Amino acid sequence: MQRVGVVGCGLMGSGIAEIAARAGADVIVLERDAESLAAGQARIERSLSRAVSAGKMPEDEANHARGNLTFSEDFARLADRQMVIEAVAEDEAIKIDVFKKIDAVVSDRHAILATNTSSIPIIKLAVSTTRPEQVIGMHFFNPVPVLRLVEVISSLLTSTETTARVHEYATESLNKRVITSPDRAGFVVNALLIPYLLSAVRMLESGFASAEDIDTGMVVGCAHPLGPLALTDLIGLDTTLAVAESLYAEFKEPHLAPPPLLSRMTQAGLLGRKSGQGFFAYKA
């Protein structure tokens, strides 16, 4: 995997691009417009600079990673990639459109087309391409350079060779810990996590407890590093809503239905850390 493409340079895409570049790959990062591309490039630069300042990375290693990154708005730049990882918004229609474009331009028929989706069944994306056996889920966790876990999800059509190659790349090149999941909405982590987060939102919505007390209870009482509402703010309320909707669409279980408060806050643009306001307020 010496030539990697990353489509999307938001919170997740920028982290994925960074670790691939740090692992030595030539990385092309795509975004939909110049403004988004500049924001993603700045996000990667801040992450590398923080790592150097904290003594976690030598300056020459950071410079090497910077030199491995190319930023573009042109899908044609992906033509020679051995792997392309999609990390756009958690929206099925948007992801399908992106996969069709990737499939059309990547010339290597053995190239792996991976998605960082946190909930959408992989088969829905795979069948939008002419090479479903090369499509796989590769779900990273935020912040990508820090958290070691990657969920690898094979669809019914993913080849065993593709699965083996992705597992090897994640563990050997990216130094990640891999867990595998069947192709079900939510996979392993979000199938467990999202109902917990939704329960916390319902508790707040009902007036049973304050946001501060809900989170303090889980941090101090259960030794969680973040309370559920602060974690929802970190993930993004829009992303949490999208995952909940995907889970509910697949399983139709009442506890997976998004609470009205989550929907209303998302509609209001109160998305958590990325907007500066969610269940808690954040400084710019």
N, C-alpha and C positions, 0 to 999 in steps of 0.2 A: 504494500500500500504506500507507494512513494508519491502517487499523484491523487490527491483527495480534493473533492469539492464539497462545500457546505452552502446550502441554499437557505438563506435567512440568517441575519446577524443581530438578532435581538438578544435577550438574556441568555437563552440556551445556545443559539447558533454561535454567538461570539465565544462562549466558553468551549464549545466543541472545536471551533476553528483554532483556538489558542492551544488546546492540548495536542491537536494533530500536528500543528506547526512545531510545538516543543518536542514532539516525538520524532521530528526530522522530515516529515512529509512536505512536499510542495503543495500548498493549500490555496485554492481559489475560492473566495468568498463572494457569494452573490446576494444582492438585495434589489428591491423593486425600484428604488430611486436613489439619487445622490445623497439626499438628506439622511435617509435611513442607513445608507452605507457609511457615511461620515460618523453617524452616531455609534454604529457598531465598531468601527475602527477605533474610535475614542474609548469605547468600553474595553476593548482588548488592551489598548495602551495603558489604561489605568490599572488593569489587572496585573500586567507585567511589571509596571512600575512599583505597585504595592508589594509584589513578591520580591523584587530586588531590595526595596527599602526595608522589608522585614527580615532580610537575610536568608530568604528561602530559595533564592535563585541568583546565581552570579550574573553580573551585567552582560558578560559575553554570551551566556546562554539566552538571555532575553533578546539580545541583538540578533542572535541566530534565528530565534523564533520570528522576530519581526521580518527578517529577510526571507523567510519561507512563506510569507503571506502576500497574496495579491487580491485586490478588491475590484469588483466589476458589477455592472448591471446587465451584462450580455450572457445569456444562456449558452451561446455557441462556445464560450470559453471552457465549457465542461467537456468538450468533445473527447479529450484524451484521458479523462479521469479513470482510475481503477476502482474508485469508490466515490459515491456521492451520498451525502447525508442531508436529508431534508429536515429543516428546523423552523418551518414557518408557523403561522398562527394555528391553533388547535381547532381547525374548521375543515370538515371533510371535503367540501367542494373545493376549497382553496388548495388543499393537499393533493387532491386528484388532478387538478389542473397542473400543479407543479410536477407531479410524477409523469404526466403525459409529455411535458416539455423536456424533462430530463431524459426520458426514454427516447425521444426523437433526436437528441443531439449527441448522446454518449455513444461513441463508435465501437468501443470494446464490448463484445457480446458477453464477455465473462465479468464485466464490471458489476459491482454490488451496488444496488440502490437501496439505501437504508432510510428509515423514517424515525424521527425522535418523538413520534406521537406518544402521548401518555395514556391514551384510552381508545383510539379508533382502531377497530379490527384491521389487521395487516392485509387480509385478503381483499378488502375493499380498495386498497391502494394498488395491490399487486395486479388485480385483473384490469386495471386501467392502463397497463403497460403490455408490451409484446414479449416480456421476459419475466413472468411472475415467479419463476424459480430463482431469480436473482434478487427478489425483493424481500426485505426482512425488517423487523423492528429492532431498533437500537436505542432504548430509552435511557437517557442520561438524567442526572439529578442536579439541581441548582444549589450552590454554585458548582459548575462542572469541573473547574480546576481543583476543587477541594474535596468534593464528595466522590468516593471511589466506586460507588455502585453503578452498574449498567444492567438493565434488563434486556435480554435477547429473546425476541419473540419470532418464531417461525410460523408462517401460515401453512395451510394444508398443501400448498404448492411450492413452498421454499425447499430448495434442494439441500440434501445433507452436506454437500460440499460448501454451499454458501454459509450455512450455519457454522460449520467448522472454521471457515476462514474468518468470519466475524468474531467468533469466540477467541481465536488466536490473536487477532489484531487488538481486541479490547484488552486482553490480559497481558500479552507480551509487549506490545508497542505502547499502549496507553496506560498500562499499569493499573487497570481497573479490576474490580471484583465482579464477576458475572454471575447472575442468576438467570434461569430460563423460565419461560412461562408459555403456556398454551395461548393460542390466539383468541382470547376472550377480552371483551371490553374491560379496561382497567388493569389487566394483567395481574401481577402479584401485589405490588406495593399500593397502587391506587384503589384496588378492590378492597384493601384493608383500611387505607388512610381516609379516603373521601367520605365514607359513612361517619367516621369519627369527626371530621371537620364539619359536616352538615349538622351533626348533633349539637355541636357547640354553637353554630349559627342559630339553630332552633331554640336553644336554651336562652341565648341573648334576646332573640326576637320575642319570646314569650314573656320576658321580664323576670324570669326565674333568678338570674344572676347578672351582674355587670360584666363587661368585657374583661376588666382588670381581674375580677375575682375568678372568672372562668379560667383565664390563663395562669394566674397565680396558683390555683388549685392543681393544675397539671404540672407546672414547673416545680413547685415546691413539694407538692404531695406525691408526685409520681416520677420526679427526676427527669422530666422531659426537658430538652434544651430550649424548646420554644413552646409556648402555649398554642392551642389549636387556632385561635383567631389571629395571632401574630404569624403563625405559619401560613394561614390562608392569605394574609397580606403579602408574605414573601413569595408564595407561589403565584399570586395574582388572582383577584376575585373572578376575572373573566375566564382564566384558565380553569379554575376550580369549578365554575359553572359549566363550562364546556365538557369537562370530564364527567361531572354528575349527570348531565344530559345524555352523554354517551352510555353511561352505566344504566341509567333508567330506561333508555331506549332498548337496550339488550335484555335486561332482566325483569323490567316492569315491577320492581319491588318498591313499596311506598317509602322506605327509609332512604332510597337513592334519589328520590325526587328533590330537585333544588328548592330550598325554602324561598318564599317570596322576597325576604329581605336580601338574600344573595342576588336575586335577579334584579331587584330595584337598584341596589348599589352599583351593580355592573352597568345598568342603563344610565345611571347618573355619572359614570366615569370615576367612581370611587373604587379604584382597582387595587389599592394597597400601596406597597412601597414604590412601584413604578409611576404612580400618579401623585404620590405624596400624601394620600389620604385613603384609608380603608377603615378597618375597625379601630385603628389607631392612626395618629398623625405622625408624619415623618418629615424631617428637614430636607430641603433640596440639596 
